[in-house]
Amino acid sequence: MPTTFHQIPRERPVTPLLDRADTPVGLRRLAESELETLADELRQYLLYSVGQTGGHFGAGLGVIELTIALHYIFDTPDDRLVWDVGHQAYPHKILTGRRDRMSTLRQKDGLAAFPRRSESEYDTFGVGHSSTSIGAALGMAIAARLQGSKRKSVAVIGDGALTAGMAFEALNHASDVKANMLVVLNDNDMSISKNVGGLSNYLAKIISSRTYSSMREGSKKILSHLPGAWEIARKVEEHAKGMLVPGTLFEELGWNYVGPIDGHDLPTLLATLRNMRDLEGPQFLHVITKKGKGFAPAEADPIGYHAITKLEPLHAEAAPPSISKRPSGPKYSSVFGQWLCDMAAEDPRLVGITPAMKEGSDLVAFSERFPERYFDVAIAEQHAVTLAAGMACDGIKPVVAIYSTFLQRAYDQLIHDVAVQNLDVLFAIDRAGLVGEDGPTHAGSFDLSYLRCIPGMLIMTPSDENELRRMLTTGHLFNGPAAVRYPRGSGPNAPIETELLPLEIGKAVVRRQGQNGSGRQTALLVFGVQLAEALKVGEALDATVVDMRFVKPLDESLLRELADSHELLVTIEENSIMGGAGSAVSEFLAAEGRIKPMLHLGLPDYYVEHAKPADMLAECGLNAAGIEASIRQRLALLEQNSR
């Protein structure tokens, strides 16, 4: 039985077996009798390393034994191992030659938070979004068949990720092409079955054995000569297995289902995987694990311990309080959560929809106060959007709370099901812009670009907490599809009005008026939370600063005035420069025949790697120093060209 820890170790643990098994080659040299001790050492080292860096926590603790068993039985990296989402892949990283780099996890130029092909040959598929593993592993299995290779393909998917439609699309296709692959369902929430114990473990060993498989195929050949006999036998077998295991669904999809088995029972895991490794056709192994296994607080609170921040040193001196720094305000997601409750109390038509992000999008209070109007559709972004469209058709006012990076997965539904029909759906788009240590798979870099090309969309970018609240009200009252995109983290602590007041649609606000001087007049057009940084630059350069508020529609009358009265227009956004809000300004002025010098500041044409958010913004030139430097450089060029 694995050791249970109650505290995260602050000192690097002694791990003699792990020292010998920090690659799968070394792991496979160990005796099976040593693997349970190795699991204890790996669990202790994982606790220590995540305590040093912060990061995903509970999921990795739950797959310690499974990770060891997979690398022990399969010949990785030649055999392809695909982790779904990847937040459970830290033990995999430790066992595949990256243990000494775990201290760099999620830091600039360090290890990524998720599997990445460029990081290790053992990371066969880059992930971050859920439910891609089965399709990717299927592609690898088909590639092996076409290449005449005997290598294996294994997908490890969680019970939450299995709720996505694309997982079932891949399951259906794999059975259709009779792919030689294995899917391991890591069920850590008892969401499919509670049927775990000695009987099911014993049954799994029998069902997965070569003897059983041979007897089954032999019986099929014999009975196939008797009319209807094999079909009757198959039904009897199916119903017999269905009484003991919850595999009927997967059997009907054409998979050989085995399980459920205890995912922390190494001997059973090893025996079952060894039996299933060489079976032909689609194989499905159902494994029950406990999220946070081996760390008592995480076992008791798997949601709270999904991820942790790094531990501070025991004797670290507290930083002196700053008297000049303005206290940060509430998180933008909290402002959204409060608005949702307030508006729901005012409007009985409002419903809240989320694709499995209740805590992240701050819908907890709403779900408790208005349970009949709260819909968590699981990891199914496409369904979330079409569900909202169906509700809107019959007079409901749905609010879809969704991360920017996840809305990308429902783009067709956004256009086809909502926008084309001009339905009243409000998209509260969280995590817009750069999100820090989770890296490019989770950054909301493209939403302004992919939203503003959709006819009829109302698109808003708040500069502070109160603007967010007012924009949400504006979008809720708007007749048609509307989107409000806001970043991760806290705002500048702007006073928040309690009233539910809308904004005048398409109206920007001049926050600072530059003075006419001897130099060139510059106007900073800000879309979003860079307003605070832009105001600092405005003071330094005596420039006009405008809170644009609306990406679509733009404040066209103000843009005409600014173009006539300023010699340089600078657009600022935390979105891809290509096709973003700045592009909208240039397109409008070009159509008006107002050709002005422009400077577009935003996210560059490459994926900004994981780092602290402030470092990422500095790299992109979106902090005050970067904005000022870019403007001064452009002004110098304009001056040079005018001579």
C-alpha positions, -999 to +999 in steps of 0.1 A: +000+000+000+014+035-008+024+057+020+001+086+029+017+120+034+002+148+053+028+175+045+046+186+014+084+179+020+105+210+018+138+191+015+146+169-015+137+134-005+161+104-006+150+083-035+175+055-043+152+035-066+140+066-085+177+076-089+181+043-109+148+047-128+148+083-140+143+070-176+120+043-188+151+022-197+163+023-161+127+017-149+124-015-169+156-028-153+139-029-119+123-060-105+085-059-103+089-064-065+106-030-063+079-010-081+057-003-051+087+012-033+094+032-064+058+045-064+063+058-028+095+075-038+080+090-070+050+103-050+072+119-024+094+135-051+064+148-069+051+164-037+085+180-032+090+193-067+055+208-071+060+224-037+091+241-051+074+254-083+037+253-079+015+237-106-010+209-112-010+187-082-038+162-075-041+146-109-004+136-109-006+121-075-035+099-087-016+083-116+017+074-100+012+037-102-004+039-137+025+059-150+050+034-137+031+005-151+027+020-186+064+028-189+073-006-174+051-027-198+053-006-230+085+001-249+083+039-247+092+061-266+090+036-295+055+027-282+034+059-283+020+071-250-005+100-253-016+119-222-050+137-224-048+174-213-015+167-196-020+181-161-014+146-148+018+141-167+043+154-141+052+119-130+057+110-166+081+140-169+100+128-139+104+093-152+115+104-187+148+121-180+135+155-168+136+150-130+165+175-125+147+201-146+114+199-126+126+230-106+121+250-138+085+238-144+062+266-157+090+291-156+105+311-184+128+289-205+119+259-183+098+228-186+062+233-199+032+227-178+020+201-203+035+175-226+053+191-256+069+173-286+098+197-287+107+190-251+111+152-251+108+123-274+086+107-248+060+135-253+045+120-284+017+146-287+015+182-275-016+188-254-033+214-232-069+212-242-088+180-232-102+150-251-076+149-279-057+118-268-078+091-284-079+107-318-042+114-317-033+078-306-056+065-333-037+085-359-005+070-346-019+035-347-030+040-383+004+054-392+021+023-376-002+000-397+007+019-429+044+018-421+043-019-413+054-012-377+044-033-346+047-003-322+018+002-299-003+033-293-018+041-259-041+070-249-047+079-213-079+099-208-098+110-177-134+105-170-140+142-173-123+144-207-144+115-219-175+138-218-163+156-249-179+146-282-146+143-300-135+115-277-165+095-287-159+104-324-125+089-321-138+058-302-163+052-330-137+056-358-111+034-341-136+005-339-146+011-375-109+007-387-102-020-361-071-001-349-046-019-327-045+005-298-053+008-261-073+035-243-069+037-206-098+055-189-084+071-157-116+073-137-109+094-106-143+105-097-164+073-097-183+089-126-189+056-144-189+029-118-182+021-082-177-016-090-141-019-077-126-047-057-112-081-057-138-097-079-136-071-107-098-071-105-098-109-109-123-107-137-102-081-155-072-105-154-093-132-169-109-111-196-076-096-207-057-129-208-046-146-240-064-178-229-097-160-227-091-142-260-081-175-277-112-193-263-134-165-274-121-165-310-122-203-312-158-203-300-166-177-326-152-198-354-171-229-343-204-212-336-203-191-367-212-222-387-244-226-367-272-201-377-276-175-350-255-194-325-226-169-323-250-139-320-267-156-291-234-165-274-222-129-279-253-115-262-250-139-233-213-129-228-222-092-231-250-094-205-228-115-182-200-090-183-225-062-180-237-075-146-202-072-132-186-044-152-199-012-168-185-019-202-216-024-223-214+010-239-178+005-250-185-031-261-213-017-283-189+008-298-167-021-308-141-020-280-129-049-259-136-035-225-116-046-194-122-034-159-128-015-138-096-022-118-079-005-089-054+020-104-033+019-073-029-019-073+004-022-092+004-060-095-031-060-111-021-031-133+010-048-146-007-081-152-036-065-170-015-042-192+008-071-200-021-092-211-037-064-232-005-052-248-005-077-277-042-082-282-055-073-316-081-045-322-093-017-300-087-023-263-103-003-235-090-005-199-110+012-172-089+021-142-102+036-109-078+061-092-081+086-065-071+122-073-045+134-048-037+098-038-011+096-010-015+132+002-043+134+027-053+170+022-056+165-016-076+133-011-101+152+011-103+182-013-094+172-048-108+203-064-090+227-040-057+208-046-061+205-084-032+229-085-011+247-058+012+277-056+048+271-046+057+269-009+075+299+005+106+293+026+099+287+063+120+316+074+115+340+046+113+376+056+081+393+048+084+420+021+080+455+034+045+470+027+044+493-003+029+527+004+029+537-033+013+507-048-024+508-052-042+477-038-054+454-064-091+449-069-112+418-071-106+392-098-123+399-130-140+364-128-153+374-094-168+406-108-185+384-135-198+360-109-214+387-088-229+404-119-244+370-130-262+367-096-273+403-096-287+401-131-303+368-126-322+383-096-335+410-119-342+389-150-358+355-147-349+347-183-312+346-176-294+312-174-257+305-169-239+278-190-203+266-185-183+238-201-170+222-169-154+254-155-177+263-126-149+272-102-126+288-128-153+310-142-167+318-107-202+303-111-202+286-077-225+312-060-248+313-091-251+275-091-261+276-055-285+305-057-301+295-090-296+258-094-324+254-119-309+280-141-273+267-140-261+243-166-226+226-165-225+207-198-191+191-190-161+193-214-183+200-244-178+235-257-196+229-290-226+217-272-225+246-247-229+271-276-256+252-295-275+246-262-274+284-256-287+289-292-316+266-287-325+283-254-323+317-271-347+306-298-374+302-272-369+335-252-343+325-227-312+348-222-282+325-219-248+336-207-220+313-218-191+316-194-161+303-213-123+307-215-111+324-246-089+294-256-118+270-252-142+291-272-119+284-302-133+248-300-168+260-307-162+284-335-185+268-360-213+267-335-207+304-327-211+313-363-236+287-376-259+283-346-258+317-329-246+345-352-262+335-385-295+334-366-288+366-347-297+350-313-294+367-280-264+349-265-239+366-243-204+352-242-184+361-210-149+353-223-125+347-194-087+344-196-084+367-226-048+376-235-017+360-220-023+337-190+012+331-177+027+298-167+002+276-186+017+288-218+004+292-254-022+263-253-041+283-228-035+319-239-065+338-252-045+354-281-070+353-309-105+360-298-108+396-310-095+384-344-119+355-348-148+374-333-148+407-351-151+391-386-185+377-376-214+399-388-237+412-361-213+405-332-211+431-304-175+429-290-164+448-258-131+450-239-132+464-204-104+484-189-113+478-153-138+460-130-166+485-133-164+486-170-167+448-171-199+450-150-214+476-173-204+458-204-219+426-192-252+444-187-248+460-221-243+426-237-273+411-218-296+438-230-283+437-266-305+421-293-281+397-309-248+379-301-225+398-278-191+391-263-172+406-234-135+395-231-116+400-199-083+388-185-072+364-158-064+380-124-073+412-106-082+446-118-069+481-107-095+483-079-119+507-097-150+516-077-178+492-088-213+506-092-241+484-077-266+494-104-269+474-135-262+502-160-255+496-197-231+516-218-239+535-250-230+511-277-200+520-298-190+550-276-154+554-266-141+577-238-111+600-239-093+594-206-065+619-212-064+648-237-029+656-250-019+692-255-008+707-288+029+713-285+059+716-307+062+678-311+040+654-330+006+648-315+000+611-306-032+593-296-032+560-278-063+539-286-065+512-259-087+481-262-088+466-227-068+465-195-036+480-209-053+514-202-035+518-169-001+514-186-011+536-215-020+564-191+015+563-177+028+567-213+004+594-220+018+614-191+054+608-203+047+619-239+018+643-233-003+621-255-041+616-258-053+583-243-086+568-253-104+539-237-120+524-269-143+500-250-159+486-282-140+466-309-173+463-328-188+487-335-160+512-333-166+548-323-163+560-358-170+597-352-142+598-325-118+580-348-124+607-375-117+635-350-085+618-337-072+612-373-078+648-381-061+662-349-032+637-344-002+628-364+003+593-350-024+568-339-013+539-317-035+510-310-029+488-280-045+454-273-036+420-257-046+401-287-029+390-319-019+421-340-030+403-371-067+408-376-072+423-342-087+456-330-059+477-344-066+462-378-102+472-375-091+508-369-068+508-399-095+492-421-120+519-411-096+548-417-085+533-451-121+530-462-126+567-452-095+577-472-078+590-440-043+577-445-025+583-412+007+569-397-003+540-375+015+519-349-002+486-338+009+471-305-003+437-294+008+401-294+034+391-320+032+365-348+046+337-327+035+317-296+046+335-265+061+309-242+052+304-206+065+328-180+052+352-154+025+373-169+045+405-163+075+390-181+053+379-210+038+414-214+073+429-212+085+406-240+056+417-261+062+454-254+028+458-237+040+473-204+045+511-200+082+509-208+076+489-239+048+510-252+067+542-247+099+528-263+079+517-294+062+551-297+094+570-294+110+548-320+081+554-344+081+592-337+119+593-345+113+575-377+085+599-387+108+628-379+136+613-400+113+607-430+099+642-428+133+658-433 
